[in-house]
Amino acid sequence: MTRQMILGAYMVFPSMHSAGMWRHSYSENAFEDRVLYERYAQAAERAKFDLILIPERVHYVDGHTKYGLLTGFQHDPTQLAAVVASVTNRIGLGVTLSASFNSPYNLARTLGSLDILSGGRAAWNIVMTAPGPANDNFPEVDRLPREELYERGDEVLEATTALWSSWDGDAVLADRDSGIYADTSKIHAADYKGKYLSVQGPLTLPQSPQGRPVFIQAGESARGREFGGRWADLVFAIDPLEEDLRAKRQAIRGYAEEAGRDPDSVRLVAAVQPIVGETTSIAKERQEYLRSLIHPDAAIEWVSHSAGLDLSQFDPTTPINDVVDQGKGPSRRLARLIDAQDLTIAEAAQLFARNDLTPEIVGSPQEVADELTHLFESGATDGFILTATHFPRGLDDFASSVVPLLQDRGVFRREYTGTTLRSNIFDSTRTSTR
């Protein structure tokens, strides 16, 4: 059997992982219009993508809203997933929900309903939310120190999986003659009690066609990777360097084995933004155009979020290394960037906003396909989550020019092989006919 690449697409809002996307001349920007999301998801499904990944933000940030960045305009991810589910048949629906701000029973019911009603296509992108402004919107939630977030997260996963397992697969009889709808001897209380939470159950839903939603996780710390190794089906990585991707994939597989799992039961998918042109020079011109859309103040707002410090209070010509230690500490990706070069705040902001959250792959269709195939076949990753350059038609160039090349090489499917998201990702018969 031929190992197959996983492809997903990030569902974008004004900018998300591309700091000037909404300013692109091809972006339609009617983010309140469900039709845009439907068209985007349908384009991904026509290209046989595995899933759409929908983000979540639960607190307002003034600067992000002003410039159309990460936080500001975002729909509830489960509602948006339901919209997408109604106009698609096979593509997976990845919903981001915080395990810190949602109770296990509501998580199990909400995601379980989506999974059942979509025919087994739901995925849960699991995040633990560190103490911060979002807690002001959830005053009933304890502000746990960072080291305890994953401990509580483990309990949330233990409780939700117990709830999803509270109905045996054959509990529903629907026997008209006997008048018995369900064999209640096959429905069990979860009766979960942990240090941080408890839940009784059972759930008010039977199992979905895929048993439970696919689990997605993106923890960067050692504890986050351990969590991913224990629970995740897909681990989402945001790393611009091949060696970092390979190291993370190996680490996750190692953690999975330590947790008693088959290492092949967890797959790594890497964030990329393909910028495709008919020729290399055209692709580079498109890259420069995208970079020109990043407002200088928006870039500083973006890098401030990663630095944990409002950098707009300093002169933009100030060396960034002179001020970042005044905050709570930069993210790993920002730290690597500013350690490697002597940059001003303005310079670091532009570099970070251009290529932080989604590393670019720029070139002709052949060159983009070559790079994706290399990363996949070299064992650096099992697939990719794409960020489009504009919305909602941003997948069209990639789907029409790069996907056929991947299919011709036998690394990506021509047709869906399963009916559920789990079967499409993990089915051993998933192959591509050359």
C-alpha positions in Angstrom: 0.0 0.0 0.0 1.2 3.5 -0.8 1.5 5.9 2.1 -0.9 8.8 1.5 -0.6 12.5 2.2 -3.2 14.2 4.5 -4.4 17.6 3.2 -6.5 20.1 5.2 -7.4 23.7 4.8 -7.6 26.4 7.4 -11.0 28.2 7.5 -10.0 31.8 7.5 -11.6 35.0 8.9 -10.3 38.5 8.0 -6.6 37.5 8.2 -6.0 34.6 10.6 -2.6 33.0 9.6 -1.9 35.5 6.8 -1.6 39.0 8.2 -3.0 41.0 5.2 -5.4 38.5 3.6 -8.5 40.5 3.8 -6.8 43.3 1.8 -6.1 41.0 -1.1 -7.9 42.2 -4.2 -9.5 38.8 -4.7 -10.8 38.5 -1.1 -14.6 39.1 -0.8 -14.6 40.0 2.9 -18.3 39.3 3.5 -17.4 37.2 6.5 -21.0 37.3 7.8 -22.2 35.5 4.6 -22.4 31.7 5.0 -22.1 31.3 1.2 -18.4 32.2 1.4 -17.6 29.4 3.8 -19.8 27.0 1.9 -17.9 27.7 -1.4 -14.5 27.4 0.3 -15.4 24.0 1.9 -16.9 22.7 -1.3 -13.7 23.6 -3.2 -11.7 21.7 -0.7 -14.0 18.7 -1.0 -13.8 18.7 -4.8 -10.0 18.5 -4.4 -10.5 15.5 -2.0 -9.0 17.3 1.0 -9.4 15.5 4.3 -10.7 18.3 6.4 -11.4 22.0 7.1 -9.9 23.3 10.3 -12.0 26.0 12.0 -10.3 28.2 14.7 -11.7 29.7 17.8 -11.0 32.9 19.8 -13.0 33.8 22.9 -11.8 37.2 23.8 -11.7 40.6 22.0 -8.4 42.3 21.2 -8.7 45.9 20.1 -5.6 46.0 17.9 -6.3 42.7 16.3 -9.8 43.8 15.4 -8.6 47.2 14.1 -6.3 45.5 11.6 -8.2 42.3 10.9 -5.8 40.0 12.7 -6.2 36.8 14.7 -8.8 38.0 17.2 -11.9 40.0 16.3 -14.4 38.6 13.8 -14.9 34.9 14.4 -18.0 32.8 14.3 -18.7 30.0 16.8 -16.8 27.1 15.2 -19.5 24.5 15.9 -22.2 26.6 14.2 -19.9 27.2 11.2 -19.1 23.5 11.0 -22.8 22.7 10.9 -23.2 25.1 8.0 -20.3 23.4 6.1 -21.7 20.0 6.9 -25.0 20.8 5.3 -23.4 21.4 1.9 -20.7 18.7 1.8 -20.6 15.0 2.1 -17.1 13.7 2.8 -14.7 16.4 4.0 -13.9 16.4 7.7 -15.0 19.2 10.0 -12.3 20.3 12.5 -13.7 22.4 15.3 -11.4 24.2 17.8 -12.8 24.3 21.3 -11.0 25.1 24.5 -10.9 22.3 27.1 -10.3 24.9 29.7 -13.6 26.8 29.2 -16.0 24.0 28.3 -17.4 21.3 30.5 -16.9 17.7 29.4 -20.7 17.0 29.1 -21.3 20.0 26.8 -18.2 19.2 24.8 -19.3 15.5 24.4 -22.9 16.5 23.5 -22.0 19.3 21.1 -19.2 17.5 19.2 -21.1 14.2 19.4 -24.1 15.8 17.7 -22.0 17.3 15.0 -20.3 13.9 14.5 -23.5 12.0 14.2 -25.4 14.5 12.0 -22.4 14.9 9.7 -22.1 11.1 9.2 -18.9 10.7 11.3 -16.9 13.7 9.9 -16.2 15.7 13.1 -12.8 16.5 14.6 -12.0 18.3 17.8 -9.0 20.6 17.8 -8.2 20.5 21.5 -6.7 23.6 23.1 -5.8 24.4 26.6 -6.1 28.2 27.3 -3.5 29.7 29.4 -4.6 32.3 32.1 -5.2 35.6 30.5 -7.9 38.0 29.2 -10.2 35.2 28.0 -10.7 34.2 31.7 -12.6 37.5 32.2 -15.3 36.1 29.9 -15.5 32.9 31.9 -15.4 34.0 35.6 -16.6 30.6 36.8 -13.4 28.9 35.4 -10.5 28.6 37.8 -7.3 30.3 36.5 -5.0 27.4 36.7 -1.2 27.8 36.5 0.2 26.7 33.2 1.7 23.5 34.6 -1.8 22.3 35.7 -3.6 23.1 32.4 -2.6 19.8 30.8 -3.4 17.8 34.0 -7.0 19.2 33.8 -6.9 18.6 30.0 -6.2 15.0 30.6 -9.3 14.8 32.8 -11.5 16.5 30.2 -10.4 14.0 27.6 -10.9 11.1 30.0 -14.4 12.3 30.8 -15.5 13.1 27.3 -14.2 9.7 25.9 -16.1 8.0 28.8 -19.3 9.8 27.8 -18.8 9.0 24.1 -18.4 5.3 25.1 -21.4 5.3 27.4 -23.6 3.8 24.7 -22.4 0.5 23.2 -22.3 0.4 19.5 -25.4 -1.9 19.3 -27.5 -0.2 22.0 -30.0 1.2 19.6 -32.5 -1.5 18.5 -35.4 0.6 17.1 -37.5 -2.6 17.1 -41.0 -1.7 16.0 -42.5 -5.0 16.8 -41.4 -5.2 20.4 -41.6 -1.4 21.0 -38.1 -1.3 22.4 -36.0 1.5 21.0 -32.8 1.0 23.0 -31.3 -1.8 25.0 -30.6 0.2 28.2 -28.4 -2.6 29.6 -25.9 -1.4 26.9 -26.0 2.2 28.1 -23.7 3.0 31.0 -23.0 5.8 33.3 -19.6 7.4 32.8 -19.3 8.0 36.5 -16.1 9.9 36.1 -14.4 11.6 39.1 -11.1 13.4 38.9 -9.1 16.0 40.7 -10.5 18.9 38.7 -13.9 17.7 37.5 -16.5 15.0 37.5 -19.4 13.9 35.3 -22.0 11.2 35.8 -23.6 10.6 32.4 -24.6 8.7 30.4 -24.6 10.9 27.3 -28.0 11.4 25.6 -26.5 10.3 22.3 -25.5 7.0 20.8 -22.0 6.5 19.2 -21.3 8.2 15.9 -20.3 6.2 12.8 -16.7 6.8 13.7 -17.1 6.2 17.4 -15.9 9.6 18.5 -14.5 12.7 16.8 -11.0 12.7 15.5 -8.7 14.5 18.0 -6.4 17.3 16.8 -3.8 19.0 19.0 -1.0 21.5 18.6 0.9 21.7 21.9 4.5 23.0 21.6 5.9 22.4 25.1 7.2 19.0 26.2 4.0 18.6 28.3 1.9 19.5 25.3 3.7 17.0 23.1 3.2 14.3 25.8 -0.5 15.2 25.8 -0.6 14.9 22.0 1.2 11.5 22.1 -1.4 10.2 24.5 -4.6 11.6 22.9 -4.2 13.1 19.4 -5.0 11.5 16.1 -3.5 14.5 14.3 -0.9 16.9 15.7 -0.8 20.3 14.0 2.7 21.7 13.7 3.7 25.3 12.8 7.5 25.1 12.0 9.3 26.7 9.1 12.3 24.3 9.3 12.2 20.7 8.0 14.4 19.5 10.8 12.0 20.9 13.4 9.1 19.2 11.8 11.0 15.9 11.7 12.0 16.2 15.4 8.5 17.0 16.4 7.0 14.1 14.5 9.6 11.7 16.0 8.9 13.1 19.5 5.1 12.7 19.2 5.5 9.1 17.9 7.7 8.4 20.9 5.2 9.9 23.4 2.5 7.8 21.7 4.5 4.6 22.2 5.1 5.5 25.9 1.4 5.9 26.3 0.9 2.4 25.0 -0.3 3.5 21.5 0.8 2.4 18.1 3.0 5.3 16.8 1.3 5.1 13.5 -2.0 6.0 15.2 -0.9 9.6 15.4 -0.1 11.7 12.4 1.7 15.1 12.1 0.3 17.7 9.8 2.3 20.9 9.0 1.0 24.4 8.4 1.9 25.8 4.9 0.8 28.7 2.7 1.4 27.7 -0.9 1.9 30.7 -3.2 1.6 29.3 -6.7 2.3 31.0 -10.0 2.5 29.9 -13.6 6.2 30.4 -13.3 8.6 30.9 -10.4 8.9 34.6 -11.1 5.1 35.1 -11.1 4.9 33.2 -7.8 7.5 35.5 -6.3 5.6 38.6 -7.5 2.5 37.2 -5.8 4.5 36.7 -2.6 5.7 40.3 -2.7 2.2 41.5 -3.3 1.0 39.6 -0.2 3.7 41.0 1.9 2.8 44.6 0.7 -0.6 44.1 2.2 0.7 43.9 5.8 0.2 47.2 7.5 3.3 48.2 9.5 1.2 48.8 12.6 -0.6 45.5 12.1 2.8 43.7 12.0 3.8 45.2 15.3 0.4 44.2 16.8 1.0 40.7 15.5 4.5 40.4 17.0 3.4 41.9 20.3 0.9 39.1 20.7 3.8 36.6 20.4 6.2 38.6 22.6 3.7 39.0 25.4 4.4 42.7 25.4 2.9 45.8 23.7 5.7 46.8 21.4 3.8 49.8 20.0 4.9 51.7 23.1 8.5 51.7 21.8 10.2 53.5 18.9 10.0 51.0 16.0 13.7 51.5 15.3 14.6 50.1 18.8 16.5 46.7 18.7 13.9 44.2 19.6 16.4 42.3 21.8 16.5 45.4 24.0 12.8 45.1 25.0 11.4 41.6 24.6 12.8 40.5 28.0 10.4 43.1 29.6 7.5 40.9 28.7 6.5 37.4 29.8 8.8 36.0 27.2 8.5 35.5 23.4 7.1 32.4 21.7 9.7 29.8 20.5 9.4 30.9 16.9 9.9 34.6 17.7 12.8 33.8 20.0 14.5 31.9 17.3 14.0 34.7 14.8 15.3 37.5 17.0 18.2 35.5 18.3 19.4 34.8 14.8 19.5 38.4 13.6 20.1 41.9 14.9 16.6 43.3 14.2 14.7 46.4 15.1 11.1 46.1 16.3 9.8 47.1 12.9 12.0 44.6 11.0 11.2 41.7 13.3 7.5 42.5 13.1 7.5 42.4 9.3 9.5 39.2 9.2 7.4 37.6 11.8 4.0 38.6 10.3 5.1 37.4 6.9 6.2 33.9 7.8 5.3 33.1 11.4 2.1 31.2 11.6 2.2 29.7 8.2 5.5 29.0 6.4 5.3 29.9 2.7 6.1 27.6 -0.1 6.5 29.7 -3.3 6.9 28.6 -6.9 5.5 27.0 -9.9 3.0 24.1 -9.5 5.9 21.7 -10.1 8.1 23.4 -7.5 5.4 23.5 -4.9 4.5 19.9 -5.5 8.2 19.0 -5.3 8.6 20.6 -1.9 5.4 19.1 -0.4 6.4 15.7 -1.7 9.9 16.0 -0.3 8.7 17.0 3.2 6.2 14.1 3.1 8.4 11.4 1.7 11.4 12.3 3.8 9.3 11.7 7.0 9.2 15.3 8.2 5.4 15.3 8.1 2.4 13.2 7.2 0.5 16.0 5.5 -0.3 19.7 5.5 -2.9 22.2 6.6 -3.0 25.0 4.0 -3.7 28.7 4.5 -5.1 30.3 1.4 -3.8 33.6 0.1 -7.3 35.0 -0.3 -10.9 34.0 0.6 -13.0 32.2 -0.5 -11.3 31.3 -3.8 -7.8 30.9 -2.4 -7.7 27.1 -2.8 -8.6 27.1 -6.5 -5.1 27.6 -7.9 -3.6 24.9 -5.7 -6.5 22.5 -6.4 -6.3 22.9 -10.1 -2.5 23.0 -10.6 -0.8 21.2 -7.6 -3.2 18.5 -6.5 -3.1 16.7 -9.9 0.7 16.6 -9.7 0.5 15.0 -6.2 -2.1 12.5 -7.5 0.1 11.6 -10.5 3.0 10.9 -8.1 0.7 8.6 -6.1 1.1 10.5 -2.8 -2.5 11.9 -2.7 -5.8 10.3 -3.3 -8.0 10.7 -6.4 -11.1 9.7 -4.5 -12.2 9.3 -0.9 -11.9 5.8 0.2 -14.0 6.0 3.4 -17.2 7.6 4.5 -15.9 9.0 7.9 -13.0 11.3 8.6 -11.2 8.6 10.6 -11.5 6.1 7.8 -10.2 8.6 5.2 -7.2 9.4 7.3 -6.3 6.0 8.7 -7.8 3.4 6.3 -5.0 1.0 5.3 -6.6 0.8 1.8 -6.1 4.5 1.2 -4.1 4.5 -2.0 -3.9 6.6 -5.2 -4.0 5.1 -8.6 -1.2 6.5 -10.8 
